Amino acid sequence: MLKIIQETIEATRIDMTAEEALILWPKIQEFVKTFNRQPDINSTREEERRMAECIIYLKKERRKKATNNEG
């Protein structure tokens, strides 16, 4: 539950475009394959944090799309 709250807060602060998310997606897949985990938003590595932000962004967009399809 705490992770969902943190992601919701982070989602409001993330400045990302759909194009950047598309570019980052293959890198995220490779990261998960290599490290057997998703990127961490609290990582000290900037690239890993950005990939984590991308995942949060994509989840937010998916929720937004699902909400629009319901109405």
Secondary structure, DSSP 8 states (H G I E B T S, - for coil): -HHHHHHHHHHHH----HHHHHHHHHHHHHHHHHHSS---TT-SSHHHHHHHHHHHHHHHHHHHHHHHHH-
